């Protein structure tokens, strides 16, 4: 089992690969409000949960999801939601991908995928490259809840204080890249707990019911135990997550 397979299993019971519940996701997407009959791209789409929610509520939109490891049930999920004819998937490195027609998009989503772009600044550069002037984007980023995270949190995440911004540090970075925060959602402690327990619990359930041999079973359980320790003994209450609706404020 590789990292992508473990992540896919871990998100079985929480398809949104971030500590954001469905009601919060829908509220954020309503605020994103892409232009009518617009084109949307999700960079690092994972299972495509954000796009499925968006297209379900906006029958005028078309979208593409880009990721190096697309979810194997992506087409079936899109068909169940009745949006398969308006959604296409591209298996590619989101950092290197460009649309074949070269036309920018009316809205860009990039939630929890900054690692693919080398961090926050690289992510904002990528969003800018794919976004038409005057468009909007949805950015989901990990942040420190406090400027001085504990040593346990830093060790659990293998991150230094300067590796992640606080909320107050994030906002000027957005402005430097020509974006203004129009709306944002800070993930609550309940959302974090639900996400982390779902992450580890999905692996435990898979190990119990679906593992084909003892080696797979032990690997899934080991991943769940390790992640649980890192969360509870490390970054719980110190790692935050903010999802921001970005408005393009570039001068035409």
Sine and cosine of phi, psi and omega as CSV:
sin_phi,cos_phi,sin_psi,cos_psi,sin_omega,cos_omega
0.00,0.00,0.85,-0.53,0.04,-1.00
-1.00,-0.02,0.00,-1.00,-0.07,-1.00
-0.88,0.47,-0.65,0.76,-0.01,-1.00
-0.90,0.43,-0.64,0.77,0.01,-1.00
-0.92,0.40,-0.68,0.74,0.04,-1.00
-0.88,0.48,-0.69,0.73,0.00,-1.00
-0.90,0.44,-0.66,0.75,0.00,-1.00
-0.87,0.48,-0.71,0.70,0.01,-1.00
-0.91,0.42,-0.67,0.75,-0.07,-1.00
-0.89,0.45,-0.43,0.90,-0.03,-1.00
-0.99,-0.14,0.25,0.97,0.00,-1.00
-0.83,0.56,-0.72,0.69,-0.07,-1.00
-1.00,-0.09,0.04,1.00,0.03,-1.00
-0.56,-0.83,0.97,0.25,-0.11,-0.99
-0.84,0.54,-0.52,0.85,0.09,-1.00
-0.95,0.31,0.92,-0.40,-0.11,-0.99
-0.99,0.14,0.82,0.57,0.01,-1.00
-0.24,-0.97,0.37,-0.93,0.02,-1.00
-0.97,0.23,0.89,0.45,-0.02,-1.00
-0.73,-0.68,0.82,-0.57,0.02,-1.00
-0.99,0.14,0.18,-0.98,-0.12,-0.99
-0.89,0.46,-0.67,0.75,-0.03,-1.00
-0.90,0.44,-0.62,0.78,0.04,-1.00
-0.93,0.38,-0.64,0.77,0.02,-1.00
-0.88,0.47,-0.68,0.73,-0.01,-1.00
-0.91,0.42,-0.61,0.79,0.03,-1.00
-0.91,0.42,-0.66,0.75,0.03,-1.00
-0.90,0.44,-0.67,0.74,-0.01,-1.00
-0.93,0.38,-0.56,0.83,0.07,-1.00
-0.91,0.42,-0.60,0.80,0.06,-1.00
-0.95,0.31,-0.53,0.85,0.07,-1.00
-0.87,0.49,-0.72,0.70,0.16,-0.99
0.69,0.73,0.92,0.38,0.00,-1.00
-0.86,0.50,0.39,-0.92,0.01,-1.00
-0.85,0.53,0.53,-0.85,0.00,-1.00
-0.82,0.57,0.68,-0.74,-0.02,-1.00
0.85,0.53,0.49,0.87,-0.07,-1.00
-0.99,0.12,0.13,-0.99,0.03,-1.00
-0.93,-0.37,0.71,-0.70,-0.08,-1.00
-0.80,-0.59,0.59,-0.80,0.11,-0.99
-0.78,-0.63,0.65,-0.76,0.09,-1.00
-0.92,-0.39,0.92,-0.40,-0.01,-1.00
-1.00,0.02,0.92,-0.39,-0.11,-0.99
0.99,0.17,0.81,0.59,-0.19,-0.98
-0.97,0.26,-0.33,0.95,-0.03,-1.00
0.86,0.51,-0.83,-0.56,-0.01,-1.00
-0.98,0.21,-0.14,0.99,0.00,-1.00
0.99,0.14,0.29,0.96,-0.09,-1.00
-0.86,0.51,-0.65,0.76,-0.01,-1.00
-0.91,0.41,-0.68,0.74,-0.01,-1.00
-0.92,0.38,-0.62,0.79,0.03,-1.00
-0.88,0.48,-0.68,0.74,0.03,-1.00
-0.90,0.43,-0.68,0.73,-0.04,-1.00
-0.91,0.41,-0.76,0.65,-0.04,-1.00
-0.92,0.39,-0.51,0.86,0.03,-1.00
-0.89,0.45,-0.57,0.82,-0.04,-1.00
-1.00,-0.05,-0.26,0.97,-0.06,-1.00
-0.76,-0.65,1.00,0.06,-0.05,-1.00
-0.93,0.38,-0.11,0.99,0.01,-1.00
-1.00,0.02,-0.17,0.99,-0.11,-0.99
-1.00,-0.07,0.45,-0.89,0.21,-0.98
-0.85,-0.53,0.42,-0.91,-0.11,-0.99
-0.49,-0.87,0.34,-0.94,0.11,-0.99
-0.73,-0.69,0.67,-0.74,0.08,-1.00
-0.93,-0.36,0.75,-0.67,-0.06,-1.00
-0.86,-0.51,0.78,-0.62,0.05,-1.00
-0.29,-0.96,0.46,-0.89,0.04,-1.00
-0.97,0.26,-0.39,0.92,-0.03,-1.00
-0.74,-0.67,1.00,0.09,-0.02,-1.00
-0.95,0.31,0.58,-0.82,-0.01,-1.00
-0.91,0.41,0.73,-0.69,-0.06,-1.00
-0.90,0.44,-0.39,0.92,-0.01,-1.00
-0.99,-0.15,0.30,0.96,-0.12,-0.99
-0.87,0.48,-0.68,0.73,-0.03,-1.00
-0.93,0.38,-0.66,0.75,0.01,-1.00
-0.90,0.44,-0.64,0.77,0.03,-1.00
-0.90,0.43,-0.67,0.75,0.01,-1.00
-0.91,0.42,-0.63,0.78,0.03,-1.00
-0.91,0.41,-0.66,0.75,0.00,-1.00
-0.88,0.47,-0.54,0.84,0.01,-1.00
-1.00,0.06,-0.09,1.00,0.02,-1.00
0.96,0.28,0.45,0.89,-0.05,-1.00
-0.85,-0.53,0.15,0.99,-0.12,-0.99
-0.87,0.49,-0.52,0.86,-0.03,-1.00
-0.97,0.24,-0.16,0.99,-0.01,-1.00
-0.90,-0.43,0.15,0.99,-0.09,-1.00
-0.73,-0.68,0.78,-0.62,0.07,-1.00
-0.84,-0.54,0.43,-0.90,-0.05,-1.00
-0.87,-0.49,0.63,-0.78,0.05,-1.00
-0.77,-0.64,0.86,-0.51,0.03,-1.00
-1.00,0.04,0.98,-0.21,-0.08,-1.00
-0.28,-0.96,0.27,-0.96,0.11,-0.99
-0.95,0.31,0.91,-0.41,-0.06,-1.00
-0.87,0.49,-0.46,0.89,-0.02,-1.00
-0.95,0.32,-0.43,0.90,-0.05,-1.00
-0.96,-0.28,-0.25,0.97,-0.11,-0.99
-0.94,0.33,0.58,-0.81,0.15,-0.99
-0.68,-0.73,0.58,-0.82,0.02,-1.00
-0.91,0.42,0.58,-0.81,-0.07,-1.00
-0.88,0.48,-0.56,0.83,-0.04,-1.00
-1.00,0.05,-0.12,0.99,0.03,-1.00
0.94,0.34,0.15,0.99,-0.05,-1.00
-1.00,0.03,0.77,-0.63,0.02,-1.00
-0.93,0.37,0.25,-0.97,-0.09,-1.00
-0.98,-0.22,0.41,-0.91,0.01,-1.00
-0.97,0.26,-0.43,0.90,0.06,-1.00
-0.52,-0.86,0.58,-0.81,0.02,-1.00
-0.81,-0.59,0.73,-0.68,0.08,-1.00
-0.93,-0.38,0.67,-0.74,0.12,-0.99
-0.45,-0.89,1.00,-0.09,-0.12,-0.99
-0.89,-0.45,0.90,-0.43,0.05,-1.00
0.93,0.36,0.45,0.89,-0.07,-1.00
-0.82,-0.57,0.32,0.95,-0.07,-1.00
-0.88,0.47,-0.43,0.90,0.00,-1.00
-0.86,0.50,-0.48,0.88,-0.01,-1.00
-0.95,0.32,-0.29,0.96,-0.07,-1.00
-0.89,-0.45,0.21,0.98,0.04,-1.00
0.98,0.18,0.25,0.97,0.04,-1.00
0.84,-0.54,-0.11,-0.99,-0.11,-0.99
-0.88,0.47,-0.76,0.65,-0.05,-1.00
-0.88,0.47,-0.68,0.74,0.04,-1.00
-0.90,0.45,-0.57,0.82,0.04,-1.00
-0.91,0.41,-0.70,0.72,0.00,-1.00
-0.91,0.41,-0.58,0.82,0.08,-1.00
-0.90,0.44,-0.68,0.74,0.00,-1.00
-0.91,0.41,-0.68,0.73,0.05,-1.00
-0.86,0.52,-0.72,0.69,0.01,-1.00
-0.85,0.52,-0.64,0.77,-0.04,-1.00
-0.90,0.44,-0.54,0.84,-0.08,-1.00
-0.99,-0.14,-0.11,0.99,-0.13,-0.99
-0.98,-0.19,0.74,-0.68,0.08,-1.00
-0.94,0.33,0.48,-0.88,0.06,-1.00
-0.83,0.56,0.74,-0.67,-0.02,-1.00
1.00,0.08,0.01,1.00,0.02,-1.00
-0.99,0.17,-0.05,-1.00,0.00,-1.00
-0.78,-0.63,0.38,-0.92,0.01,-1.00
-0.70,-0.72,0.38,-0.92,0.09,-1.00
-0.87,-0.49,0.90,-0.43,-0.05,-1.00
-0.91,-0.41,0.78,-0.63,0.09,-1.00
-0.90,-0.44,0.84,-0.54,-0.13,-0.99
-0.71,-0.71,0.61,-0.79,0.19,-0.98
-0.97,0.24,0.62,-0.79,0.02,-1.00
-0.65,-0.76,0.31,-0.95,0.17,-0.99
-0.99,0.12,0.70,-0.71,0.08,-1.00
-0.94,0.34,-0.49,0.87,-0.02,-1.00
-0.72,-0.70,0.48,-0.88,-0.05,-1.00
-0.89,0.45,-0.46,0.89,-0.02,-1.00
-0.88,-0.48,0.99,0.12,0.03,-1.00
-0.91,0.41,0.43,-0.90,-0.02,-1.00
-0.92,0.38,0.32,-0.95,0.06,-1.00
-0.88,0.47,-0.60,0.80,0.01,-1.00
-0.88,0.48,-0.66,0.75,0.02,-1.00
-0.92,0.40,-0.67,0.74,0.00,-1.00
-0.89,0.45,-0.67,0.74,-0.02,-1.00
-0.93,0.36,-0.63,0.78,-0.01,-1.00
-0.90,0.44,-0.58,0.81,-0.04,-1.00
-0.99,-0.15,-0.11,0.99,-0.11,-0.99
0.79,0.61,0.76,0.65,-0.06,-1.00
-0.67,-0.74,0.61,-0.80,0.05,-1.00
-1.00,-0.09,0.26,-0.96,0.02,-1.00
-0.81,0.59,-0.60,0.80,-0.04,-1.00
-0.98,0.19,-0.14,0.99,-0.03,-1.00
-0.97,0.23,-0.41,0.91,0.02,-1.00
-0.78,-0.63,0.58,-0.82,0.03,-1.00
-0.99,0.10,0.29,-0.96,0.30,-0.95
-1.00,0.06,0.10,-0.99,0.02,-1.00
-0.87,0.49,-0.68,0.73,-0.03,-1.00
-0.92,0.39,-0.47,0.88,0.05,-1.00
-0.98,0.18,-0.46,0.89,-0.04,-1.00
-0.92,0.39,-0.68,0.74,-0.13,-0.99
-0.86,0.51,-0.73,0.68,0.04,-1.00
-0.91,0.42,-0.46,0.89,0.07,-1.00
-0.91,0.41,-0.66,0.75,0.05,-1.00
-0.86,0.51,-0.70,0.72,-0.02,-1.00
-0.90,0.43,-0.60,0.80,0.03,-1.00
-0.88,0.48,-0.45,0.89,0.00,-1.00
-1.00,-0.10,0.18,0.98,0.07,-1.00
0.99,0.11,0.40,0.92,0.00,-1.00
-0.87,-0.50,0.50,-0.87,0.12,-0.99
-0.86,-0.52,0.68,-0.74,0.04,-1.00
-0.97,0.24,0.93,-0.38,0.00,-1.00
-1.00,0.01,-0.47,0.88,0.01,-1.00
-0.29,-0.96,0.49,-0.87,0.00,-1.00
-0.48,-0.88,0.43,-0.90,0.06,-1.00
-0.79,-0.61,0.84,-0.54,0.10,-0.99
-1.00,-0.06,0.86,-0.51,-0.02,-1.00
-0.87,0.49,0.72,-0.69,-0.04,-1.00
-0.99,0.15,0.21,-0.98,0.07,-1.00
-0.87,0.49,-0.60,0.80,0.03,-1.00
-0.91,0.42,-0.66,0.75,0.03,-1.00
-0.90,0.44,-0.66,0.75,0.05,-1.00
-0.88,0.47,-0.74,0.68,-0.03,-1.00
-0.89,0.46,-0.68,0.73,0.01,-1.00
-0.89,0.45,-0.66,0.75,0.00,-1.00
-0.90,0.43,-0.75,0.66,-0.07,-1.00
-0.94,0.35,-0.65,0.76,0.04,-1.00
-0.92,0.39,-0.58,0.82,0.07,-1.00
-0.91,0.41,-0.65,0.76,-0.01,-1.00
-0.86,0.52,-0.80,0.60,-0.04,-1.00
-0.96,0.28,-0.61,0.79,-0.03,-1.00
-0.91,0.41,-0.57,0.82,0.03,-1.00
-0.90,0.43,-0.61,0.79,0.05,-1.00
-0.92,0.39,-0.64,0.77,0.02,-1.00
-0.90,0.45,-0.72,0.70,0.00,-1.00
-0.89,0.46,-0.64,0.76,0.02,-1.00
-0.90,0.43,-0.67,0.74,0.01,-1.00
-0.88,0.48,-0.59,0.80,-0.04,-1.00
-0.96,0.29,-0.63,0.78,-0.21,-0.98
-0.92,-0.38,-0.41,0.91,-0.19,-0.98
-0.83,-0.56,-0.27,0.96,0.00,-1.00
-0.85,0.53,0.71,-0.70,-0.08,-1.00
-1.00,0.08,-0.24,0.97,0.02,-1.00
-0.39,-0.92,0.14,-0.99,-0.05,-1.00
-0.90,0.44,-0.57,0.82,-0.02,-1.00
-0.90,0.44,-0.71,0.70,0.04,-1.00
-0.89,0.45,-0.67,0.75,0.00,-1.00
-0.86,0.51,-0.75,0.67,-0.03,-1.00
-0.92,0.38,-0.57,0.82,0.02,-1.00
-0.91,0.41,-0.68,0.73,0.02,-1.00
-0.91,0.42,-0.68,0.73,0.01,-1.00
-0.92,0.40,-0.62,0.78,0.02,-1.00
-0.90,0.44,-0.65,0.76,0.03,-1.00
-0.89,0.45,-0.67,0.75,0.01,-1.00
-0.90,0.43,-0.70,0.71,-0.03,-1.00
-0.91,0.42,-0.69,0.72,-0.01,-1.00
-0.89,0.45,-0.72,0.70,-0.01,-1.00
-0.90,0.44,-0.66,0.75,-0.01,-1.00
-0.89,0.46,-0.66,0.75,0.02,-1.00
-0.91,0.41,-0.70,0.72,0.00,-1.00
-0.87,0.50,-0.63,0.77,-0.01,-1.00
-0.95,0.32,-0.84,0.55,-0.12,-0.99
-0.94,0.35,-0.70,0.72,-0.06,-1.00
-1.00,-0.01,-0.11,0.99,-0.08,-1.00
-0.89,-0.45,-0.99,0.16,-0.23,-0.97
-0.97,-0.23,0.04,1.00,-0.01,-1.00
-0.87,0.49,0.81,-0.59,-0.01,-1.00
0.99,0.10,-0.09,1.00,-0.01,-1.00
-0.90,-0.44,-0.51,0.86,0.06,-1.00
-1.00,-0.02,0.81,-0.59,0.05,-1.00
-0.94,-0.34,0.16,-0.99,0.05,-1.00
-0.60,-0.80,0.80,-0.61,0.02,-1.00
-0.83,-0.55,0.70,-0.71,0.06,-1.00
-0.90,-0.44,0.85,-0.52,-0.19,-0.98
-0.85,-0.52,0.72,-0.69,0.18,-0.98
-1.00,0.08,0.88,-0.47,-0.05,-1.00
-0.99,-0.17,0.74,-0.67,0.10,-0.99
-0.97,-0.26,0.72,-0.70,0.04,-1.00
-0.97,0.26,0.89,-0.46,-0.04,-1.00
-0.93,-0.36,0.34,0.94,0.06,-1.00
-0.89,0.45,0.60,-0.80,0.10,-1.00
-0.97,0.26,0.81,-0.58,-0.03,-1.00
-0.84,0.54,0.00,0.00,0.00,0.00
